[in-house]
Each structure stands twice: as structure tokens, then as C-alpha cells.
Amino acid sequence: MSATTLSTVAVPASFNMYAATSRFTITVHNLTTGQTVATKTAPRTLTPAATARRDSYPVPMTSLPGAPAVNDGDVLQARYSYQITGGIFRSSDPAESETAVAVS
């Protein structure tokens, strides 16, 4: 499996003024086989600012070593986790994609 996921996150100015780091994690699950086929973490160092932050995360995804192949017609779903930290403040949010059908 090889694909790119694109996610956008928004951080309000009231939190962004303390922002120091963020971590965006994506995991792709094959719902047909019940197995995880890919995972990727994208950490970033942030510069605090008194304005709202809107970041896009284009993340290239490749299969995990030893993961079973994704076959034509398999149903896939991505799950996301975004964590932002600033000083003693931390915020974490999960999300998940719509399902998609693999085409080879």
C-alpha cells in the first residue's frame, strides 16, 4: 500500500500562544481483514504566536514491514491523533476518516 493522506488541524490563538510541539499520528486499518497495515507519526516543533494556527499535514503512507498486503476491494479506514503541547498545557484530539475501498 502506498498513498498520501492530507489532514488539516486548527488551533485557536488562545492556545497557540503557548504552542511548542505537536505530534500527528495516522494509522490505517484494513477493516476487511481486521489488521493494521500502516502507521506514521509526524512530530513538529512550533513557534508560539498570538494568532490562530491552521496546519496541513500531508503524510506519505507505506505499508508496515511484514504487514499483510492490501487487496483490491479491501475496505480501509484511517484513524488520527493530534497532540499539541505548550508549557504545562496539552490538548489531544482523535478523528477518523470515512471508509475507502482499495483499488489496485
MODELLER restraints for C-alpha pairs under 7 A, 6 or more apart:
rsr = mdl.restraints
at = mdl.atoms
rsr.add(forms.Gaussian(group=physical.xy_distance, feature=features.Distance(at['CA:1:A'], at['CA:62:A']), mean=5.59, stdev=0.5))
rsr.add(forms.Gaussian(group=physical.xy_distance, feature=features.Distance(at['CA:1:A'], at['CA:63:A']), mean=5.29, stdev=0.5))
rsr.add(forms.Gaussian(group=physical.xy_distance, feature=features.Distance(at['CA:1:A'], at['CA:70:A']), mean=6.23, stdev=0.5))
rsr.add(forms.Gaussian(group=physical.xy_distance, feature=features.Distance(at['CA:2:A'], at['CA:61:A']), mean=5.64, stdev=0.5))
rsr.add(forms.Gaussian(group=physical.xy_distance, feature=features.Distance(at['CA:2:A'], at['CA:62:A']), mean=4.66, stdev=0.5))
rsr.add(forms.Gaussian(group=physical.xy_distance, feature=features.Distance(at['CA:2:A'], at['CA:63:A']), mean=6.82, stdev=0.5))
rsr.add(forms.Gaussian(group=physical.xy_distance, feature=features.Distance(at['CA:3:A'], at['CA:60:A']), mean=5.94, stdev=0.5))
rsr.add(forms.Gaussian(group=physical.xy_distance, feature=features.Distance(at['CA:3:A'], at['CA:61:A']), mean=5.25, stdev=0.5))
rsr.add(forms.Gaussian(group=physical.xy_distance, feature=features.Distance(at['CA:3:A'], at['CA:62:A']), mean=6.78, stdev=0.5))
rsr.add(forms.Gaussian(group=physical.xy_distance, feature=features.Distance(at['CA:4:A'], at['CA:58:A']), mean=6.47, stdev=0.5))
rsr.add(forms.Gaussian(group=physical.xy_distance, feature=features.Distance(at['CA:4:A'], at['CA:59:A']), mean=5.46, stdev=0.5))
rsr.add(forms.Gaussian(group=physical.xy_distance, feature=features.Distance(at['CA:4:A'], at['CA:60:A']), mean=4.23, stdev=0.5))
rsr.add(forms.Gaussian(group=physical.xy_distance, feature=features.Distance(at['CA:4:A'], at['CA:61:A']), mean=5.59, stdev=0.5))
rsr.add(forms.Gaussian(group=physical.xy_distance, feature=features.Distance(at['CA:5:A'], at['CA:58:A']), mean=5.70, stdev=0.5))
rsr.add(forms.Gaussian(group=physical.xy_distance, feature=features.Distance(at['CA:5:A'], at['CA:59:A']), mean=5.34, stdev=0.5))
rsr.add(forms.Gaussian(group=physical.xy_distance, feature=features.Distance(at['CA:5:A'], at['CA:60:A']), mean=6.46, stdev=0.5))
rsr.add(forms.Gaussian(group=physical.xy_distance, feature=features.Distance(at['CA:6:A'], at['CA:56:A']), mean=6.79, stdev=0.5))
rsr.add(forms.Gaussian(group=physical.xy_distance, feature=features.Distance(at['CA:6:A'], at['CA:57:A']), mean=5.54, stdev=0.5))
rsr.add(forms.Gaussian(group=physical.xy_distance, feature=features.Distance(at['CA:6:A'], at['CA:58:A']), mean=4.39, stdev=0.5))
rsr.add(forms.Gaussian(group=physical.xy_distance, feature=features.Distance(at['CA:6:A'], at['CA:59:A']), mean=6.39, stdev=0.5))
rsr.add(forms.Gaussian(group=physical.xy_distance, feature=features.Distance(at['CA:7:A'], at['CA:56:A']), mean=5.61, stdev=0.5))
rsr.add(forms.Gaussian(group=physical.xy_distance, feature=features.Distance(at['CA:7:A'], at['CA:57:A']), mean=5.17, stdev=0.5))
rsr.add(forms.Gaussian(group=physical.xy_distance, feature=features.Distance(at['CA:7:A'], at['CA:58:A']), mean=6.58, stdev=0.5))
rsr.add(forms.Gaussian(group=physical.xy_distance, feature=features.Distance(at['CA:8:A'], at['CA:54:A']), mean=6.90, stdev=0.5))
rsr.add(forms.Gaussian(group=physical.xy_distance, feature=features.Distance(at['CA:8:A'], at['CA:55:A']), mean=5.58, stdev=0.5))
rsr.add(forms.Gaussian(group=physical.xy_distance, feature=features.Distance(at['CA:8:A'], at['CA:56:A']), mean=4.30, stdev=0.5))
rsr.add(forms.Gaussian(group=physical.xy_distance, feature=features.Distance(at['CA:8:A'], at['CA:57:A']), mean=6.17, stdev=0.5))
rsr.add(forms.Gaussian(group=physical.xy_distance, feature=features.Distance(at['CA:9:A'], at['CA:54:A']), mean=5.65, stdev=0.5))
rsr.add(forms.Gaussian(group=physical.xy_distance, feature=features.Distance(at['CA:9:A'], at['CA:55:A']), mean=5.42, stdev=0.5))
rsr.add(forms.Gaussian(group=physical.xy_distance, feature=features.Distance(at['CA:9:A'], at['CA:56:A']), mean=6.49, stdev=0.5))
rsr.add(forms.Gaussian(group=physical.xy_distance, feature=features.Distance(at['CA:10:A'], at['CA:53:A']), mean=5.62, stdev=0.5))
rsr.add(forms.Gaussian(group=physical.xy_distance, feature=features.Distance(at['CA:10:A'], at['CA:54:A']), mean=4.42, stdev=0.5))
rsr.add(forms.Gaussian(group=physical.xy_distance, feature=features.Distance(at['CA:10:A'], at['CA:55:A']), mean=6.60, stdev=0.5))
rsr.add(forms.Gaussian(group=physical.xy_distance, feature=features.Distance(at['CA:11:A'], at['CA:52:A']), mean=5.69, stdev=0.5))
rsr.add(forms.Gaussian(group=physical.xy_distance, feature=features.Distance(at['CA:11:A'], at['CA:53:A']), mean=4.94, stdev=0.5))
rsr.add(forms.Gaussian(group=physical.xy_distance, feature=features.Distance(at['CA:11:A'], at['CA:54:A']), mean=6.36, stdev=0.5))
rsr.add(forms.Gaussian(group=physical.xy_distance, feature=features.Distance(at['CA:12:A'], at['CA:52:A']), mean=4.58, stdev=0.5))
rsr.add(forms.Gaussian(group=physical.xy_distance, feature=features.Distance(at['CA:12:A'], at['CA:53:A']), mean=6.47, stdev=0.5))
rsr.add(forms.Gaussian(group=physical.xy_distance, feature=features.Distance(at['CA:13:A'], at['CA:50:A']), mean=5.30, stdev=0.5))
rsr.add(forms.Gaussian(group=physical.xy_distance, feature=features.Distance(at['CA:13:A'], at['CA:51:A']), mean=4.43, stdev=0.5))
rsr.add(forms.Gaussian(group=physical.xy_distance, feature=features.Distance(at['CA:13:A'], at['CA:52:A']), mean=4.06, stdev=0.5))
rsr.add(forms.Gaussian(group=physical.xy_distance, feature=features.Distance(at['CA:13:A'], at['CA:53:A']), mean=6.98, stdev=0.5))
rsr.add(forms.Gaussian(group=physical.xy_distance, feature=features.Distance(at['CA:16:A'], at['CA:48:A']), mean=5.81, stdev=0.5))
rsr.add(forms.Gaussian(group=physical.xy_distance, feature=features.Distance(at['CA:16:A'], at['CA:49:A']), mean=5.88, stdev=0.5))
rsr.add(forms.Gaussian(group=physical.xy_distance, feature=features.Distance(at['CA:16:A'], at['CA:50:A']), mean=6.45, stdev=0.5))
rsr.add(forms.Gaussian(group=physical.xy_distance, feature=features.Distance(at['CA:16:A'], at['CA:51:A']), mean=6.80, stdev=0.5))
rsr.add(forms.Gaussian(group=physical.xy_distance, feature=features.Distance(at['CA:16:A'], at['CA:52:A']), mean=6.34, stdev=0.5))
rsr.add(forms.Gaussian(group=physical.xy_distance, feature=features.Distance(at['CA:16:A'], at['CA:53:A']), mean=6.59, stdev=0.5))
rsr.add(forms.Gaussian(group=physical.xy_distance, feature=features.Distance(at['CA:17:A'], at['CA:48:A']), mean=4.74, stdev=0.5))
rsr.add(forms.Gaussian(group=physical.xy_distance, feature=features.Distance(at['CA:17:A'], at['CA:49:A']), mean=4.59, stdev=0.5))
rsr.add(forms.Gaussian(group=physical.xy_distance, feature=features.Distance(at['CA:17:A'], at['CA:50:A']), mean=4.73, stdev=0.5))
rsr.add(forms.Gaussian(group=physical.xy_distance, feature=features.Distance(at['CA:18:A'], at['CA:48:A']), mean=5.38, stdev=0.5))
rsr.add(forms.Gaussian(group=physical.xy_distance, feature=features.Distance(at['CA:18:A'], at['CA:86:A']), mean=4.61, stdev=0.5))
rsr.add(forms.Gaussian(group=physical.xy_distance, feature=features.Distance(at['CA:18:A'], at['CA:87:A']), mean=6.55, stdev=0.5))
rsr.add(forms.Gaussian(group=physical.xy_distance, feature=features.Distance(at['CA:19:A'], at['CA:46:A']), mean=6.15, stdev=0.5))
rsr.add(forms.Gaussian(group=physical.xy_distance, feature=features.Distance(at['CA:19:A'], at['CA:47:A']), mean=6.67, stdev=0.5))
rsr.add(forms.Gaussian(group=physical.xy_distance, feature=features.Distance(at['CA:19:A'], at['CA:48:A']), mean=4.96, stdev=0.5))
rsr.add(forms.Gaussian(group=physical.xy_distance, feature=features.Distance(at['CA:19:A'], at['CA:84:A']), mean=6.77, stdev=0.5))
rsr.add(forms.Gaussian(group=physical.xy_distance, feature=features.Distance(at['CA:19:A'], at['CA:85:A']), mean=5.73, stdev=0.5))
rsr.add(forms.Gaussian(group=physical.xy_distance, feature=features.Distance(at['CA:19:A'], at['CA:86:A']), mean=4.15, stdev=0.5))
rsr.add(forms.Gaussian(group=physical.xy_distance, feature=features.Distance(at['CA:20:A'], at['CA:45:A']), mean=6.01, stdev=0.5))
rsr.add(forms.Gaussian(group=physical.xy_distance, feature=features.Distance(at['CA:20:A'], at['CA:46:A']), mean=4.77, stdev=0.5))
rsr.add(forms.Gaussian(group=physical.xy_distance, feature=features.Distance(at['CA:20:A'], at['CA:47:A']), mean=6.11, stdev=0.5))
rsr.add(forms.Gaussian(group=physical.xy_distance, feature=features.Distance(at['CA:20:A'], at['CA:48:A']), mean=6.32, stdev=0.5))
rsr.add(forms.Gaussian(group=physical.xy_distance, feature=features.Distance(at['CA:20:A'], at['CA:85:A']), mean=5.87, stdev=0.5))
rsr.add(forms.Gaussian(group=physical.xy_distance, feature=features.Distance(at['CA:20:A'], at['CA:86:A']), mean=4.86, stdev=0.5))
rsr.add(forms.Gaussian(group=physical.xy_distance, feature=features.Distance(at['CA:21:A'], at['CA:44:A']), mean=5.69, stdev=0.5))
rsr.add(forms.Gaussian(group=physical.xy_distance, feature=features.Distance(at['CA:21:A'], at['CA:45:A']), mean=4.56, stdev=0.5))
rsr.add(forms.Gaussian(group=physical.xy_distance, feature=features.Distance(at['CA:21:A'], at['CA:46:A']), mean=5.18, stdev=0.5))
rsr.add(forms.Gaussian(group=physical.xy_distance, feature=features.Distance(at['CA:21:A'], at['CA:84:A']), mean=5.83, stdev=0.5))
rsr.add(forms.Gaussian(group=physical.xy_distance, feature=features.Distance(at['CA:21:A'], at['CA:85:A']), mean=5.37, stdev=0.5))
rsr.add(forms.Gaussian(group=physical.xy_distance, feature=features.Distance(at['CA:21:A'], at['CA:86:A']), mean=6.82, stdev=0.5))
rsr.add(forms.Gaussian(group=physical.xy_distance, feature=features.Distance(at['CA:22:A'], at['CA:43:A']), mean=5.71, stdev=0.5))
rsr.add(forms.Gaussian(group=physical.xy_distance, feature=features.Distance(at['CA:22:A'], at['CA:44:A']), mean=5.25, stdev=0.5))
rsr.add(forms.Gaussian(group=physical.xy_distance, feature=features.Distance(at['CA:22:A'], at['CA:45:A']), mean=6.57, stdev=0.5))
rsr.add(forms.Gaussian(group=physical.xy_distance, feature=features.Distance(at['CA:22:A'], at['CA:83:A']), mean=5.48, stdev=0.5))
rsr.add(forms.Gaussian(group=physical.xy_distance, feature=features.Distance(at['CA:22:A'], at['CA:84:A']), mean=4.22, stdev=0.5))
rsr.add(forms.Gaussian(group=physical.xy_distance, feature=features.Distance(at['CA:22:A'], at['CA:85:A']), mean=6.20, stdev=0.5))
rsr.add(forms.Gaussian(group=physical.xy_distance, feature=features.Distance(at['CA:23:A'], at['CA:41:A']), mean=6.83, stdev=0.5))
rsr.add(forms.Gaussian(group=physical.xy_distance, feature=features.Distance(at['CA:23:A'], at['CA:42:A']), mean=5.74, stdev=0.5))
rsr.add(forms.Gaussian(group=physical.xy_distance, feature=features.Distance(at['CA:23:A'], at['CA:43:A']), mean=4.24, stdev=0.5))
rsr.add(forms.Gaussian(group=physical.xy_distance, feature=features.Distance(at['CA:23:A'], at['CA:44:A']), mean=6.30, stdev=0.5))
rsr.add(forms.Gaussian(group=physical.xy_distance, feature=features.Distance(at['CA:23:A'], at['CA:82:A']), mean=5.80, stdev=0.5))
rsr.add(forms.Gaussian(group=physical.xy_distance, feature=features.Distance(at['CA:23:A'], at['CA:83:A']), mean=5.21, stdev=0.5))
rsr.add(forms.Gaussian(group=physical.xy_distance, feature=features.Distance(at['CA:23:A'], at['CA:84:A']), mean=6.51, stdev=0.5))
rsr.add(forms.Gaussian(group=physical.xy_distance, feature=features.Distance(at['CA:24:A'], at['CA:41:A']), mean=5.66, stdev=0.5))
rsr.add(forms.Gaussian(group=physical.xy_distance, feature=features.Distance(at['CA:24:A'], at['CA:42:A']), mean=5.10, stdev=0.5))
rsr.add(forms.Gaussian(group=physical.xy_distance, feature=features.Distance(at['CA:24:A'], at['CA:43:A']), mean=6.22, stdev=0.5))
rsr.add(forms.Gaussian(group=physical.xy_distance, feature=features.Distance(at['CA:24:A'], at['CA:81:A']), mean=5.77, stdev=0.5))
rsr.add(forms.Gaussian(group=physical.xy_distance, feature=features.Distance(at['CA:24:A'], at['CA:82:A']), mean=4.55, stdev=0.5))
rsr.add(forms.Gaussian(group=physical.xy_distance, feature=features.Distance(at['CA:24:A'], at['CA:83:A']), mean=6.51, stdev=0.5))
rsr.add(forms.Gaussian(group=physical.xy_distance, feature=features.Distance(at['CA:25:A'], at['CA:40:A']), mean=5.71, stdev=0.5))
rsr.add(forms.Gaussian(group=physical.xy_distance, feature=features.Distance(at['CA:25:A'], at['CA:41:A']), mean=4.27, stdev=0.5))
rsr.add(forms.Gaussian(group=physical.xy_distance, feature=features.Distance(at['CA:25:A'], at['CA:42:A']), mean=6.27, stdev=0.5))
rsr.add(forms.Gaussian(group=physical.xy_distance, feature=features.Distance(at['CA:25:A'], at['CA:80:A']), mean=5.66, stdev=0.5))
rsr.add(forms.Gaussian(group=physical.xy_distance, feature=features.Distance(at['CA:25:A'], at['CA:81:A']), mean=5.11, stdev=0.5))
rsr.add(forms.Gaussian(group=physical.xy_distance, feature=features.Distance(at['CA:25:A'], at['CA:82:A']), mean=6.49, stdev=0.5))
rsr.add(forms.Gaussian(group=physical.xy_distance, feature=features.Distance(at['CA:26:A'], at['CA:39:A']), mean=5.57, stdev=0.5))
rsr.add(forms.Gaussian(group=physical.xy_distance, feature=features.Distance(at['CA:26:A'], at['CA:40:A']), mean=5.37, stdev=0.5))
rsr.add(forms.Gaussian(group=physical.xy_distance, feature=features.Distance(at['CA:26:A'], at['CA:41:A']), mean=6.45, stdev=0.5))
rsr.add(forms.Gaussian(group=physical.xy_distance, feature=features.Distance(at['CA:26:A'], at['CA:78:A']), mean=6.56, stdev=0.5))
rsr.add(forms.Gaussian(group=physical.xy_distance, feature=features.Distance(at['CA:26:A'], at['CA:79:A']), mean=5.71, stdev=0.5))
rsr.add(forms.Gaussian(group=physical.xy_distance, feature=features.Distance(at['CA:26:A'], at['CA:80:A']), mean=4.64, stdev=0.5))
rsr.add(forms.Gaussian(group=physical.xy_distance, feature=features.Distance(at['CA:26:A'], at['CA:81:A']), mean=6.60, stdev=0.5))
rsr.add(forms.Gaussian(group=physical.xy_distance, feature=features.Distance(at['CA:27:A'], at['CA:38:A']), mean=5.71, stdev=0.5))
rsr.add(forms.Gaussian(group=physical.xy_distance, feature=features.Distance(at['CA:27:A'], at['CA:39:A']), mean=4.21, stdev=0.5))
rsr.add(forms.Gaussian(group=physical.xy_distance, feature=features.Distance(at['CA:27:A'], at['CA:40:A']), mean=6.54, stdev=0.5))
rsr.add(forms.Gaussian(group=physical.xy_distance, feature=features.Distance(at['CA:27:A'], at['CA:78:A']), mean=5.56, stdev=0.5))
rsr.add(forms.Gaussian(group=physical.xy_distance, feature=features.Distance(at['CA:27:A'], at['CA:79:A']), mean=5.29, stdev=0.5))
rsr.add(forms.Gaussian(group=physical.xy_distance, feature=features.Distance(at['CA:27:A'], at['CA:80:A']), mean=6.57, stdev=0.5))
rsr.add(forms.Gaussian(group=physical.xy_distance, feature=features.Distance(at['CA:28:A'], at['CA:36:A']), mean=5.99, stdev=0.5))
rsr.add(forms.Gaussian(group=physical.xy_distance, feature=features.Distance(at['CA:28:A'], at['CA:37:A']), mean=5.81, stdev=0.5))
rsr.add(forms.Gaussian(group=physical.xy_distance, feature=features.Distance(at['CA:28:A'], at['CA:38:A']), mean=5.09, stdev=0.5))
rsr.add(forms.Gaussian(group=physical.xy_distance, feature=features.Distance(at['CA:28:A'], at['CA:39:A']), mean=6.21, stdev=0.5))
rsr.add(forms.Gaussian(group=physical.xy_distance, feature=features.Distance(at['CA:28:A'], at['CA:76:A']), mean=6.79, stdev=0.5))
rsr.add(forms.Gaussian(group=physical.xy_distance, feature=features.Distance(at['CA:28:A'], at['CA:77:A']), mean=5.72, stdev=0.5))
rsr.add(forms.Gaussian(group=physical.xy_distance, feature=features.Distance(at['CA:28:A'], at['CA:78:A']), mean=4.34, stdev=0.5))
rsr.add(forms.Gaussian(group=physical.xy_distance, feature=features.Distance(at['CA:28:A'], at['CA:79:A']), mean=6.40, stdev=0.5))
rsr.add(forms.Gaussian(group=physical.xy_distance, feature=features.Distance(at['CA:29:A'], at['CA:35:A']), mean=5.84, stdev=0.5))
rsr.add(forms.Gaussian(group=physical.xy_distance, feature=features.Distance(at['CA:29:A'], at['CA:36:A']), mean=4.41, stdev=0.5))
rsr.add(forms.Gaussian(group=physical.xy_distance, feature=features.Distance(at['CA:29:A'], at['CA:37:A']), mean=5.80, stdev=0.5))
rsr.add(forms.Gaussian(group=physical.xy_distance, feature=features.Distance(at['CA:29:A'], at['CA:76:A']), mean=5.67, stdev=0.5))
rsr.add(forms.Gaussian(group=physical.xy_distance, feature=features.Distance(at['CA:29:A'], at['CA:77:A']), mean=5.38, stdev=0.5))
rsr.add(forms.Gaussian(group=physical.xy_distance, feature=features.Distance(at['CA:29:A'], at['CA:78:A']), mean=6.21, stdev=0.5))
rsr.add(forms.Gaussian(group=physical.xy_distance, feature=features.Distance(at['CA:30:A'], at['CA:36:A']), mean=6.09, stdev=0.5))
rsr.add(forms.Gaussian(group=physical.xy_distance, feature=features.Distance(at['CA:30:A'], at['CA:37:A']), mean=6.50, stdev=0.5))
rsr.add(forms.Gaussian(group=physical.xy_distance, feature=features.Distance(at['CA:30:A'], at['CA:74:A']), mean=6.75, stdev=0.5))
rsr.add(forms.Gaussian(group=physical.xy_distance, feature=features.Distance(at['CA:30:A'], at['CA:75:A']), mean=5.92, stdev=0.5))
rsr.add(forms.Gaussian(group=physical.xy_distance, feature=features.Distance(at['CA:30:A'], at['CA:76:A']), mean=4.62, stdev=0.5))
rsr.add(forms.Gaussian(group=physical.xy_distance, feature=features.Distance(at['CA:30:A'], at['CA:77:A']), mean=6.65, stdev=0.5))
rsr.add(forms.Gaussian(group=physical.xy_distance, feature=features.Distance(at['CA:31:A'], at['CA:75:A']), mean=5.40, stdev=0.5))
rsr.add(forms.Gaussian(group=physical.xy_distance, feature=features.Distance(at['CA:31:A'], at['CA:76:A']), mean=5.66, stdev=0.5))
rsr.add(forms.Gaussian(group=physical.xy_distance, feature=features.Distance(at['CA:32:A'], at['CA:74:A']), mean=5.53, stdev=0.5))
rsr.add(forms.Gaussian(group=physical.xy_distance, feature=features.Distance(at['CA:32:A'], at['CA:75:A']), mean=5.54, stdev=0.5))
rsr.add(forms.Gaussian(group=physical.xy_distance, feature=features.Distance(at['CA:37:A'], at['CA:63:A']), mean=5.48, stdev=0.5))
rsr.add(forms.Gaussian(group=physical.xy_distance, feature=features.Distance(at['CA:37:A'], at['CA:64:A']), mean=5.82, stdev=0.5))
rsr.add(forms.Gaussian(group=physical.xy_distance, feature=features.Distance(at['CA:37:A'], at['CA:67:A']), mean=5.49, stdev=0.5))
rsr.add(forms.Gaussian(group=physical.xy_distance, feature=features.Distance(at['CA:37:A'], at['CA:68:A']), mean=6.80, stdev=0.5))
rsr.add(forms.Gaussian(group=physical.xy_distance, feature=features.Distance(at['CA:38:A'], at['CA:61:A']), mean=6.66, stdev=0.5))
rsr.add(forms.Gaussian(group=physical.xy_distance, feature=features.Distance(at['CA:38:A'], at['CA:62:A']), mean=6.14, stdev=0.5))
rsr.add(forms.Gaussian(group=physical.xy_distance, feature=features.Distance(at['CA:38:A'], at['CA:63:A']), mean=4.73, stdev=0.5))
rsr.add(forms.Gaussian(group=physical.xy_distance, feature=features.Distance(at['CA:38:A'], at['CA:64:A']), mean=4.99, stdev=0.5))
rsr.add(forms.Gaussian(group=physical.xy_distance, feature=features.Distance(at['CA:40:A'], at['CA:61:A']), mean=6.86, stdev=0.5))
rsr.add(forms.Gaussian(group=physical.xy_distance, feature=features.Distance(at['CA:71:A'], at['CA:102:A']), mean=6.76, stdev=0.5))
rsr.add(forms.Gaussian(group=physical.xy_distance, feature=features.Distance(at['CA:72:A'], at['CA:102:A']), mean=5.29, stdev=0.5))
rsr.add(forms.Gaussian(group=physical.xy_distance, feature=features.Distance(at['CA:72:A'], at['CA:103:A']), mean=4.86, stdev=0.5))
rsr.add(forms.Gaussian(group=physical.xy_distance, feature=features.Distance(at['CA:72:A'], at['CA:104:A']), mean=5.24, stdev=0.5))
rsr.add(forms.Gaussian(group=physical.xy_distance, feature=features.Distance(at['CA:73:A'], at['CA:101:A']), mean=5.54, stdev=0.5))
rsr.add(forms.Gaussian(group=physical.xy_distance, feature=features.Distance(at['CA:73:A'], at['CA:102:A']), mean=5.19, stdev=0.5))
rsr.add(forms.Gaussian(group=physical.xy_distance, feature=features.Distance(at['CA:73:A'], at['CA:103:A']), mean=6.19, stdev=0.5))
rsr.add(forms.Gaussian(group=physical.xy_distance, feature=features.Distance(at['CA:74:A'], at['CA:101:A']), mean=5.65, stdev=0.5))
rsr.add(forms.Gaussian(group=physical.xy_distance, feature=features.Distance(at['CA:74:A'], at['CA:102:A']), mean=5.31, stdev=0.5))
rsr.add(forms.Gaussian(group=physical.xy_distance, feature=features.Distance(at['CA:75:A'], at['CA:99:A']), mean=6.47, stdev=0.5))
rsr.add(forms.Gaussian(group=physical.xy_distance, feature=features.Distance(at['CA:75:A'], at['CA:100:A']), mean=5.67, stdev=0.5))
rsr.add(forms.Gaussian(group=physical.xy_distance, feature=features.Distance(at['CA:75:A'], at['CA:101:A']), mean=4.62, stdev=0.5))
rsr.add(forms.Gaussian(group=physical.xy_distance, feature=features.Distance(at['CA:75:A'], at['CA:102:A']), mean=6.31, stdev=0.5))
rsr.add(forms.Gaussian(group=physical.xy_distance, feature=features.Distance(at['CA:76:A'], at['CA:99:A']), mean=5.62, stdev=0.5))
rsr.add(forms.Gaussian(group=physical.xy_distance, feature=features.Distance(at['CA:76:A'], at['CA:100:A']), mean=5.22, stdev=0.5))
rsr.add(forms.Gaussian(group=physical.xy_distance, feature=features.Distance(at['CA:76:A'], at['CA:101:A']), mean=6.11, stdev=0.5))
rsr.add(forms.Gaussian(group=physical.xy_distance, feature=features.Distance(at['CA:76:A'], at['CA:102:A']), mean=6.89, stdev=0.5))
rsr.add(forms.Gaussian(group=physical.xy_distance, feature=features.Distance(at['CA:77:A'], at['CA:97:A']), mean=5.90, stdev=0.5))
rsr.add(forms.Gaussian(group=physical.xy_distance, feature=features.Distance(at['CA:77:A'], at['CA:98:A']), mean=6.44, stdev=0.5))
rsr.add(forms.Gaussian(group=physical.xy_distance, feature=features.Distance(at['CA:77:A'], at['CA:99:A']), mean=4.84, stdev=0.5))
rsr.add(forms.Gaussian(group=physical.xy_distance, feature=features.Distance(at['CA:77:A'], at['CA:100:A']), mean=6.41, stdev=0.5))
rsr.add(forms.Gaussian(group=physical.xy_distance, feature=features.Distance(at['CA:78:A'], at['CA:96:A']), mean=5.71, stdev=0.5))
rsr.add(forms.Gaussian(group=physical.xy_distance, feature=features.Distance(at['CA:78:A'], at['CA:97:A']), mean=5.28, stdev=0.5))
rsr.add(forms.Gaussian(group=physical.xy_distance, feature=features.Distance(at['CA:79:A'], at['CA:95:A']), mean=5.91, stdev=0.5))
rsr.add(forms.Gaussian(group=physical.xy_distance, feature=features.Distance(at['CA:79:A'], at['CA:96:A']), mean=4.25, stdev=0.5))
rsr.add(forms.Gaussian(group=physical.xy_distance, feature=features.Distance(at['CA:79:A'], at['CA:97:A']), mean=6.36, stdev=0.5))
rsr.add(forms.Gaussian(group=physical.xy_distance, feature=features.Distance(at['CA:80:A'], at['CA:94:A']), mean=5.53, stdev=0.5))
rsr.add(forms.Gaussian(group=physical.xy_distance, feature=features.Distance(at['CA:80:A'], at['CA:95:A']), mean=5.06, stdev=0.5))
rsr.add(forms.Gaussian(group=physical.xy_distance, feature=features.Distance(at['CA:80:A'], at['CA:96:A']), mean=5.78, stdev=0.5))
rsr.add(forms.Gaussian(group=physical.xy_distance, feature=features.Distance(at['CA:81:A'], at['CA:93:A']), mean=5.77, stdev=0.5))
rsr.add(forms.Gaussian(group=physical.xy_distance, feature=features.Distance(at['CA:81:A'], at['CA:94:A']), mean=4.49, stdev=0.5))
rsr.add(forms.Gaussian(group=physical.xy_distance, feature=features.Distance(at['CA:81:A'], at['CA:95:A']), mean=6.53, stdev=0.5))
rsr.add(forms.Gaussian(group=physical.xy_distance, feature=features.Distance(at['CA:82:A'], at['CA:92:A']), mean=5.59, stdev=0.5))
rsr.add(forms.Gaussian(group=physical.xy_distance, feature=features.Distance(at['CA:82:A'], at['CA:93:A']), mean=5.32, stdev=0.5))
rsr.add(forms.Gaussian(group=physical.xy_distance, feature=features.Distance(at['CA:82:A'], at['CA:94:A']), mean=6.45, stdev=0.5))
rsr.add(forms.Gaussian(group=physical.xy_distance, feature=features.Distance(at['CA:83:A'], at['CA:91:A']), mean=5.61, stdev=0.5))
rsr.add(forms.Gaussian(group=physical.xy_distance, feature=features.Distance(at['CA:83:A'], at['CA:92:A']), mean=4.28, stdev=0.5))
rsr.add(forms.Gaussian(group=physical.xy_distance, feature=features.Distance(at['CA:83:A'], at['CA:93:A']), mean=6.54, stdev=0.5))
rsr.add(forms.Gaussian(group=physical.xy_distance, feature=features.Distance(at['CA:84:A'], at['CA:90:A']), mean=5.75, stdev=0.5))
rsr.add(forms.Gaussian(group=physical.xy_distance, feature=features.Distance(at['CA:84:A'], at['CA:91:A']), mean=5.45, stdev=0.5))
rsr.add(forms.Gaussian(group=physical.xy_distance, feature=features.Distance(at['CA:84:A'], at['CA:92:A']), mean=6.60, stdev=0.5))
rsr.add(forms.Gaussian(group=physical.xy_distance, feature=features.Distance(at['CA:85:A'], at['CA:91:A']), mean=6.60, stdev=0.5))
